[in-house]
Amino acid sequence: MSFRVRIAIVVFGLTALTMGAAFGIVWERFVASQRAQLDEALLDVARQEASDALGGQLEFTDAPGPSANAVGPLPKYGVLYGVNGVPLSTTNNFASIPPMPRLAPYDAGMDIEHDGVPMRAVVVAVGSTGRRILLATPRHDLEEDARILGRAMAIAFAVGCAWAAAVAFGVASWLTREHRTLGVVARRVAEGDTSARVSFRSRDADLRQLADDLNVMIDQLVGLVAAQDRFIAHAAHELRTPLTSLRIELEHVLRTGRGRADYEEAVRGALESSRALTELADDLLQLARAKTAPVEEASLVEEALTDAIAAVAPMGRGRDVRILASPFGGQVRGARRSLARLFRNLLENAVRFSPQGGRVLVEGRVEENRVVVEVTDAGPGVPTGDEERIFAPFARGVRDDAEGVGLGLAIARGLARSAAGDVIARAGPGGRFEVELTRSPLEAGPPETDGARPYTGAAPYRIEATLRGPR
């Protein structure tokens, strides 16, 4: 059921309740007023007849009946009862004489029915003689007036409720026309039409904000879907290469293998392809995990960096690239293993793009609420405008011959953000990346500064690093 229909039903119900109660009170008051006027007219005539009977006139006079409600005179039906309730005289219009009401109060109106005729009657005493007079008149006119008023009120009630419901439905439709536009746009997007946008400019500030938020959400949704499509396409492409190599190696050795050496070479190629597949699967899994909620854990930056340098050492030795780390310390939020993976990805990226015999510098500083680590290399750097693009999964740098599948920087940023930090790329010649990490509230105080100490990890002689921090 739509909002407009619900509003119309609610307004109809409230209107019906209000008008019904009001009309009921009016109708009751009207009928009571009509009866009171008729009772007063009956009493006037009955008292006159009682006065005449008290003077010895026991027969009803030819005086007209009661006049009330702008109608009259009405027919007069009367009975004079003796002390023992025996009728002493009656008007001629009674077909049969009604018995004397025993419990009827004096000077009060009451409804009676005699000979099939509904009447309004009063009983008055004839002085103190013990006699009484019943004077009545048909109440057809009174009931007809009540019926006319009831029909008029019923018509007014029906028209009023219908009009109120129609007006409520119209007003609700007018007020919610822009809401319906939002709903139409949302349904179009849900059905796959990502070009749908909200274009109206409402005078309602909240509705304008909602429309703007919906448009922004659609834009982001389109971007996410496009990124997902690119991610799937790139992942499928990267997976296809080692899988193809693996298949070709195995097919080739099955077709041409002559001896043990051929099979060993095929197995080595298959193992290399399997290793590439394993690394790619690990990178994809790490990228997914990096987007989970941050872990409330504290780690020393020096320890994580030491692990990272040790892991990158073989790659640096193969490219004749040295890594120089300036002394600094600090305790930050994040797990040591995740932070080590973060630094390892940045260092691998720096070594990969560094020229032969180049250097990778790692410098850091401890600030009030954060620790900033800068990784700089002598490579081609990040072109202006690509500072964000290179963090997208499968994005490549300026060199087409660079190794890797383009997941390292995406994983590094994801890990930093999961630890309430971030990784920022700076444009210009020479690669420069800044890692911002949030200092841990568990840190007891500033790091120790008892002088530099040499890095003693399992790095080759070409990896030179000096670190400072807690021993």
Secondary structure, DSSP 8 states (H G I E B T S, - for coil): --HHHHHHHHHHHHHHHHHHHHHHHHHHHHHHHHHHHHHHHHHHHHHHHHHHHHTT--S--S-----BTTB-----EEEEE-TTS-EEEE-TT-SS-----SS--TT--EEEEETTEEEEEEEEE-TTSS-EEEEEEE-HHHHHHHHHHHHHHHHHHHHHHHHHHHHHHHHHHHHTHHHHHHHHHHHHHHTT-TT-------S-HHHHHHHHHHHHHHHHHHHHHHHHHHHHHHHHHHHHHHHHHHHHHHHHHHHH--SHHHHHHHHHHHHHHHHHHHHHHHHHHHHHHTTS-----EEEHHHHHHHHHHHHHHHHHHHT-EEEE--B--EEES-HHHHHHHHHHHHHHHHHHS-TT-EEEEEEEE-SSEEEEEEE-SSS-B-TT-TTGGGSTT---S-TT--S-S-HHHHHHHHHHHTT-EEEEEBBSS-EEEEEEEB-TT--SS---S--EE--SS--TT---EEBS--
